[in-house]
Amino acid sequence: MDVLYFAWLRERIGAPRERVETSAATVRDLVAELVARGDRHAAALSDLGAVRVAVDQALADLDAPLGDAREVAFFPPMTGG
């Protein structure tokens, strides 16, 4: 699965994307796996209230099932103008 990071998440993790092998059933499970990778991931994903998620380019919540998802993106909330 491809995991994409945008804005300050990309800066904290140090990469715009990574390919991960995962057994995660939900986005929340995936986050737990990513946090276990190290300090950069843990810092970037420490405040999930400040992070939005998309699964295969559709907005999702942390309890969304991953199923056969090919892509999960993490990004800060966006504001309109």
URCOR-V577183 format. One line per field, one symbol per residue. phi: phi as a letter, one per 20 degrees, with the letter a starting at -180 (. if undefined). psi: psi as a letter, one per 40 degrees, with the letter a starting at -180 (. if undefined). A space follows every 50 residues. Layout:
BEGIN
phi->???
psi->???
END
This chain:
BEGIN
phi->.eddcclfffffenbeabecebdfecggffgfffgffqffffffdfdffd cdccdlmdgbdfeffeldgdbcddbfgddeb
psi->ihhihibddddddeieiihihiehdidddddddddedaddddddedgeee hiihhfehiiidehidbfiehhhhiiiiii.
END
